[in-house]
Amino acid sequence: MKKPWLYTAIAVASALSAPAMASGCEDLVSLSLHNVAINTASLQPAQTLPPDPMSGMTGSSPQAVEIGAHCLVEGKIEDREGVNGRYGIRFQLRMPEDWNGRFLFQGGGGTDGFIAPAIGTVPSTGSTATPAIKRGYAVVSMDGGHDGRGLAFGDDQQARLDLAYAAIGKVTATAKTLVRTFYNKAPAESFFMGCSNGGREAMMAAQRYPLEFDGVVAGNPGFHLSRAALGAVWDVEQFEKISPKGKLYQALSQSDLDKVSTAILDKCDAQDGLKDGLVTAYASCDFDPETLRGKLDDAKLDTLIAVMNGATDENGNPIYTGWPWDPAINTPGWRAWKIGSENRPGLHERLSVPSTGAVFTTPTRKMPDEPNFVELTENVAEVGGYFDANDTYMTTFAARGGKMVIFQGLADPIFSATDIANWYEQTQQDTGTDVARLFMVPGMTHCGGGNGLEDFDPLTVLENWKASGNAPEAMTVSSTPKPVRQMPLCAYPNYAKYTGGDKDSLQSYTCVVPQ
């Protein structure tokens, strides 16, 4: 049976001739909306968009994308003079000629401040899944309420609120009005999809705007962003204790990390039935880092154990959760964030630490070399109250049939897989077991990268879940490039166990409960 949104797509596609589409698109520039300036509205021919220059922040594919004819609208919401310059929420909306009746909000990354091309690529750098706009979605993206990747916006109260959550609601209302005006029909379904901060925004959309969204895809979400930021500051402080000043990258050598990775594999690789360089049975991996004593310098090992156990304040109280021991700890993506390299300082050092002081503390401050974490944790809690997307009570979203598909790299060095697992378990208790599914990705770092398989399609998983009503028990993941290996990413807490046969075949695995 055809879905209502499919009839909408057929009707709209047949009703909009090319001249009518061009006229209707260009007319949007004169549409009067409160506190909204439409800067451009033009019909765009089929074209190839260059690789997204911000893919490293959003997790989107770093490949060029061919898209069909569409109406491109760009504008700004609430243009205003702020405490230190002009502010507003810039957005980009693309509405395809062959609309499928659906709307997708594409999340950002980092601290936003840029507009990614509104095409809805699946936010994992290794994914080859079809972008949303090529499926027929109308897609919107935004800059989060400030322009540029600097952190001065943290001094502006409204800019903080917009980045935290408010811009999502404002852009959603504006974009849906434009979609309804252009197609003469409101979207039948509305989704949000993003990774990193975009994943946090996806979760925020479900939690703060449950009446506006029917489903979200949240990848490696920074949902506990204020605490993760504190954890990053703490991590940097620990690694500084064992490295020369200004040379954080010397805290751990590549040889050190290779030894750790090998030890994890020796202990846990075969627990899923197959030695393949991946620890799929992560929940039962009882790796003891003390087995590395004598192989790593004691100070290095003690520091690494402290970091992996999770940040604590001066009184031993936890600040942020610990991390699973995944063998991809020796890959470039882990090092890039935690300690960096000789030619490129760590991202925690040059992004997470400054943003903690500029965005998450009140008033803003420069992080001292040795912060008081008891005081800092209390201060950051105020901002965390409206910045973190950690609500576990989502009954309105669930009652409307809202669904969440979450994917998380087990080797993510920014946002802990343990943290999202804790949230997921509590959400199942508070909201129910039919609102969300969590898929852990062995060997993946942050929004792609690492040593695992990372070509998957969570948007199709969400679409199928919404259409059938059947919760997904697994999501297929493939290797790239060829030869292709496939296996299931099992819904948490299950994992993919090898049952025999061709290790590259999906049929050689089954999802089982961890022992």
C-alpha positions in Angstrom: 0.0 0.0 0.0 1.4 3.4 -1.0 2.0 5.8 1.9 0.2 9.2 2.0 3.5 11.1 1.5 4.1 9.2 -1.7 0.8 10.5 -3.2 1.9 14.0 -2.1 5.2 13.6 -3.9 3.5 12.4 -7.1 0.9 15.2 -7.0 3.5 17.9 -6.3 5.9 16.7 -9.0 3.2 16.6 -11.7 1.7 19.9 -10.7 4.9 21.9 -10.8 6.0 22.6 -14.4 9.5 24.1 -14.8 8.2 27.6 -15.5 5.8 27.4 -12.5 8.5 26.1 -10.3 10.9 28.9 -11.3 8.3 31.5 -10.7 7.2 30.0 -7.4 10.8 29.8 -6.2 11.7 33.3 -7.1 8.5 34.7 -5.5 9.7 33.4 -2.1 12.2 36.3 -1.9 9.3 38.7 -1.3 7.5 36.4 1.3 6.9 38.4 4.4 7.9 36.5 7.6 8.4 38.0 11.0 12.1 38.6 11.8 13.1 36.7 8.6 15.0 38.2 5.7 15.0 36.1 2.5 18.2 37.0 0.7 18.0 34.8 -2.3 15.5 32.4 -3.9 16.4 30.9 -7.2 15.7 27.8 -9.3 18.9 25.8 -9.6 19.6 23.3 -12.4 20.9 19.8 -11.8 24.5 20.2 -10.8 27.5 18.7 -9.0 28.2 20.2 -5.6 31.9 20.2 -4.6 33.0 18.3 -1.5 31.7 19.9 1.8 34.7 21.9 3.2 33.3 21.4 6.7 32.9 17.6 6.5 35.5 17.2 9.2 33.2 18.9 11.6 29.9 17.4 10.6 30.9 13.9 9.5 29.3 14.4 6.1 30.9 12.6 3.1 33.9 14.4 1.8 32.9 13.6 -1.8 31.3 15.7 -4.5 27.5 15.2 -4.8 25.3 15.3 -7.9 21.8 16.7 -7.2 18.8 17.4 -9.4 17.0 20.7 -10.1 15.8 22.4 -6.9 14.7 25.7 -5.4 17.5 27.2 -3.3 16.5 29.7 -0.6 19.0 31.5 1.7 18.1 33.9 4.5 18.7 35.1 8.0 16.5 35.0 11.0 16.6 37.7 13.8 19.3 39.9 12.4 20.4 42.0 15.3 23.2 43.9 17.0 24.7 41.8 19.7 27.1 42.6 22.6 30.1 42.4 20.3 28.8 42.5 16.7 25.9 41.5 14.5 24.2 38.2 15.0 21.4 36.2 13.4 20.7 32.7 12.3 21.7 32.1 8.7 20.0 29.2 6.9 20.0 27.4 3.5 17.0 25.5 2.2 16.9 23.3 -0.9 13.5 22.1 -2.2 13.8 19.5 -5.0 11.7 19.4 -8.1 10.7 15.8 -7.3 9.7 16.3 -3.7 8.8 13.1 -1.7 6.7 15.0 0.8 9.3 14.9 3.6 11.5 17.5 5.3 14.9 17.0 6.8 16.9 19.3 9.1 20.6 18.8 8.7 22.7 19.3 11.8 26.0 21.2 12.2 29.2 20.4 14.0 31.8 21.7 16.4 30.4 25.0 17.7 28.7 25.6 14.4 29.2 29.1 12.9 29.0 27.8 9.3 26.4 26.7 6.8 27.0 23.2 5.4 25.4 22.5 1.9 21.8 21.5 2.7 21.7 18.2 1.0 21.3 15.7 3.9 24.3 13.4 3.5 24.4 10.6 6.1 26.9 12.1 8.7 29.5 9.4 8.7 32.6 10.1 6.6 32.6 6.5 5.2 29.0 6.3 4.3 28.0 6.0 0.6 24.3 6.3 1.4 22.1 8.4 -0.9 21.8 12.0 0.4 18.4 13.0 1.6 17.8 15.6 -1.2 18.4 12.9 -3.9 15.7 10.8 -2.1 13.3 13.8 -2.6 13.6 15.5 0.8 13.4 19.2 1.3 16.6 19.9 3.3 17.6 22.8 5.5 20.9 23.6 7.3 21.9 26.6 9.5 24.9 28.2 11.2 23.5 27.9 14.8 23.1 31.7 15.3 26.6 33.1 14.8 28.9 33.5 11.9 32.4 32.1 11.9 34.2 29.5 14.0 35.5 32.0 16.6 34.2 31.8 20.2 33.4 35.5 20.9 29.7 34.6 20.5 29.9 33.1 24.0 29.6 36.6 25.4 26.2 37.1 23.8 23.4 35.6 25.8 21.0 35.1 22.8 23.8 33.6 20.7 24.4 31.0 23.4 20.7 30.2 23.6 20.4 29.9 19.8 23.3 27.5 19.6 22.1 25.5 22.5 18.5 24.9 21.2 16.6 28.0 20.2 17.8 28.2 16.6 16.4 24.7 15.9 12.9 25.9 16.6 13.2 29.1 14.7 14.7 27.6 11.6 12.3 24.7 11.7 9.3 27.1 11.7 10.7 29.2 8.9 11.8 26.3 6.7 8.4 24.6 7.1 6.6 27.8 6.2 8.7 28.1 3.0 8.2 24.4 2.1 4.4 24.8 2.6 4.3 28.0 0.5 6.4 26.6 -2.3 4.7 23.2 -2.6 1.3 24.3 -1.4 1.5 21.4 1.0 3.0 20.9 4.5 5.6 18.1 5.0 4.0 14.8 5.8 7.0 13.8 7.8 9.9 15.7 9.4 13.3 14.3 10.4 16.5 15.7 11.9 19.9 14.1 11.1 23.4 15.1 12.3 26.6 13.9 13.9 28.7 15.3 16.8 27.1 18.7 17.7 24.7 17.9 14.9 23.8 14.7 16.8 23.2 16.7 19.9 21.0 19.0 17.9 19.1 16.0 16.6 18.4 14.8 20.2 17.5 18.3 21.2 15.0 18.4 18.4 13.2 15.4 19.8 13.4 16.6 23.4 12.6 20.3 23.0 10.4 20.2 19.8 8.6 16.9 20.0 5.6 18.2 18.0 7.8 19.2 15.1 9.8 16.0 14.4 8.7 12.5 13.6 12.2 11.0 13.7 15.8 11.8 14.2 19.2 10.3 13.4 21.8 11.2 16.0 25.4 10.2 15.3 28.2 10.3 18.0 26.0 12.9 19.7 27.5 15.5 22.0 24.3 15.2 24.1 26.2 15.7 27.4 28.2 18.5 25.9 29.0 20.6 29.0 30.3 17.5 30.9 32.2 16.2 27.8 33.9 19.7 27.6 35.0 19.4 31.2 36.3 15.9 30.5 38.3 17.3 27.7 39.9 19.9 29.9 40.7 17.3 32.5 42.2 15.0 29.9 44.5 17.7 28.5 45.7 18.5 32.1 46.5 14.8 32.7 48.5 14.5 29.4 50.3 17.8 30.1 51.8 16.2 33.3 53.7 13.7 31.2 54.7 15.8 28.2 57.1 18.7 27.7 55.5 22.1 27.8 53.8 22.9 24.4 54.4 19.3 23.2 51.3 17.4 24.3 51.7 15.0 21.4 54.7 13.5 23.2 52.5 12.3 26.0 52.1 9.0 24.1 54.0 7.8 21.1 52.6 5.9 18.2 54.5 2.9 19.5 52.8 3.3 22.9 49.3 3.4 21.4 50.1 0.4 19.1 51.1 -1.6 22.2 47.8 -0.7 23.8 45.8 -1.7 20.7 47.6 -5.0 20.4 47.0 -5.9 24.0 43.2 -5.1 23.7 43.1 -7.3 20.6 45.0 -10.1 22.3 42.5 -10.1 25.1 39.2 -9.5 23.4 39.3 -9.8 19.6 38.3 -13.5 19.5 35.4 -13.1 22.0 33.0 -12.5 19.1 34.1 -15.8 17.4 36.5 -14.2 14.9 39.9 -12.7 15.0 39.5 -9.8 12.6 41.0 -6.7 14.3 37.7 -5.6 15.7 36.3 -6.0 19.2 32.6 -6.5 18.5 31.8 -8.1 21.9 32.7 -4.9 23.6 30.4 -5.3 26.6 32.2 -8.5 27.6 35.8 -7.2 26.9 37.3 -7.4 30.4 40.7 -5.9 29.3 43.0 -5.1 32.2 45.4 -2.3 31.3 47.7 -3.4 34.1 48.9 -6.1 31.7 50.8 -3.3 30.0 52.9 -2.7 33.1 56.5 -3.0 32.1 55.7 -2.5 28.4 54.7 1.2 28.8 56.4 3.7 31.0 54.7 3.7 34.4 53.8 7.4 34.3 52.3 7.0 30.8 50.3 4.0 31.7 49.0 5.5 34.9 47.9 8.6 33.0 46.2 6.6 30.3 44.4 4.5 32.8 43.2 7.7 34.6 41.9 9.2 31.4 40.2 6.0 30.3 38.5 5.7 33.7 36.9 9.1 33.3 37.5 12.6 34.6 37.1 13.3 38.3 37.3 16.4 40.5 39.7 17.1 43.3 37.4 15.2 45.7 37.3 12.1 43.5 33.7 12.8 42.2 33.1 11.9 38.6 33.0 14.7 36.1 32.5 12.7 32.9 32.1 9.0 32.2 34.9 6.6 31.3 35.7 5.1 27.9 35.6 1.6 26.5 39.0 0.1 25.6 38.7 -0.2 21.8 41.7 -1.2 19.6 41.2 1.9 17.4 42.9 3.8 20.2 46.0 3.8 17.9 44.3 5.4 14.9 44.8 9.0 13.8 41.2 10.0 14.8 41.8 9.2 18.4 45.2 10.9 18.6 43.9 14.0 16.7 41.5 14.8 19.5 43.3 13.6 22.6 46.9 14.7 22.1 47.5 15.8 18.5 50.7 15.5 16.5 53.9 17.5 16.0 52.4 19.4 13.0 48.8 19.7 14.3 48.0 20.3 18.0 45.2 18.2 19.5 41.7 19.3 18.9 40.9 19.2 22.7 43.8 21.5 23.3 42.9 24.1 20.6 39.0 23.7 20.5 37.6 21.9 23.5 39.6 23.8 26.2 39.0 27.3 24.8 35.3 26.6 24.1 34.8 25.4 27.7 35.8 28.8 29.0 34.2 30.8 26.2 30.8 29.0 25.9 30.2 26.9 29.0 31.2 29.1 31.9 29.5 32.3 33.2 31.1 34.7 33.0 33.4 33.6 30.2 37.0 33.0 31.0 40.3 31.8 29.7 41.0 28.3 31.1 43.8 28.4 33.7 46.6 25.8 33.4 45.4 24.1 36.6 41.6 24.7 36.9 39.7 23.9 40.1 37.3 21.2 38.8 35.0 21.4 41.8 34.3 25.1 41.2 34.4 24.6 37.4 31.8 21.8 37.5 29.4 23.9 39.5 29.8 26.8 37.1 29.3 24.8 34.0 26.2 23.2 35.4 24.2 26.4 34.7 24.9 26.3 31.0 24.6 22.5 30.8 21.0 22.9 32.0 20.0 24.3 28.6 22.8 23.1 26.4 22.8 19.4 27.2 20.3 17.1 25.4 20.2 14.5 28.1 16.5 14.4 28.9 15.3 10.8 29.2 11.6 11.6 29.5 10.2 12.0 26.0 6.6 10.9 26.3 5.2 13.5 23.9 7.7 12.5 21.2 7.0 8.8 21.8 3.2 9.2 21.8 3.4 10.8 18.3 5.3 7.8 17.1 8.6 9.6 17.2 11.7 7.4 16.6 15.4 7.9 17.3 18.2 6.0 15.5 21.5 6.6 17.3 24.9 5.4 16.2 28.1 5.8 18.2 31.8 4.9 17.5 33.2 2.8 20.3 36.6 4.5 19.8 35.1 8.1 19.9 37.7 10.2 21.8 35.3 13.1 22.3 31.9 11.7 23.4 32.0 8.5 25.4 30.2 5.5 24.1 29.6 4.6 27.8 27.8 7.9 28.4 25.3 7.4 25.5 24.7 3.8 26.6 23.9 5.0 30.1 21.5 7.6 28.7 19.9 5.0 26.4 19.3 2.6 29.3 17.7 5.3 31.4 15.5 6.4 28.5 14.2 2.9 28.0 13.1 3.0 31.7 11.6 6.5 31.6 10.1 6.7 28.1 9.7 3.1 26.9 11.5 0.6 24.8 10.0 1.6 21.4 11.3 5.1 21.0 15.0 4.7 20.3 17.6 2.2 19.0 21.4 2.6 19.7 24.0 1.0 17.4 27.6 0.8 18.5 30.2 0.8 15.8 33.3 -1.1 16.7 36.6 0.5 15.7 35.0 3.8 14.6 36.2 7.1 16.1 34.2 10.3 15.7 31.6 10.4 13.0 33.7 8.1 10.9 37.4 7.1 10.9 39.2 4.5 12.8 39.9 0.9 11.8 36.4 -0.5 11.6 33.6 -0.7 9.0 31.8 2.6 8.6 29.6 2.5 5.5 26.0 2.4 6.8 22.7 4.1 6.2 20.8 5.1 9.4 18.4 7.3 7.5 17.0 4.3 5.6 16.8 2.4 8.9 14.7 5.3 10.3 12.5 5.4 7.2 11.8 1.7 7.4 11.1 1.8 11.1 8.6 4.6 10.6 6.9 2.9 7.6 6.7 -0.6 9.1 6.4 0.1 12.8 9.0 -2.7 13.4 12.0 -1.6 15.5 15.3 -2.4 13.8 17.3 -5.2 15.4 20.4 -4.5 13.2 21.9 -2.1 10.7 24.1 -3.4 7.9 27.6 -1.9 7.8 30.1 -2.4 4.9 33.7 -1.8 4.4 35.1 0.6 1.8 36.7 0.4 -0.6 36.2 -3.0 -2.2 36.4 -5.9 -1.7 33.3 -5.3 0.4 32.9 -6.9 3.8 29.5 -6.8 5.5 28.3 -7.5 9.0 25.5 -6.3 11.2 25.6 -3.5 13.7 23.3 -5.0 16.3 20.9 -2.9 18.4 22.4 -2.3 21.9 23.3 -4.2 23.9 23.6 -7.1 21.5 26.6 -7.7 19.3 27.4 -9.5 16.1 28.8 -13.0 16.7 30.5 -14.8 13.9 28.8 -18.2 13.3 31.0 -19.6 10.6 31.4 -19.3 6.8 32.7 -16.4 4.7 33.8 -13.7 7.2 32.9 -11.0 4.6 29.3 -12.2 4.3 26.4 -10.6 6.3 24.9 -14.1 6.7 27.9 -15.3 8.7 26.9 -13.3 11.8 24.0 -13.2 14.2 23.1 -10.7 16.9 23.4 -12.2 20.4 23.0 -10.9 23.9 26.4 -10.3 25.7 27.3 -12.8 28.4 
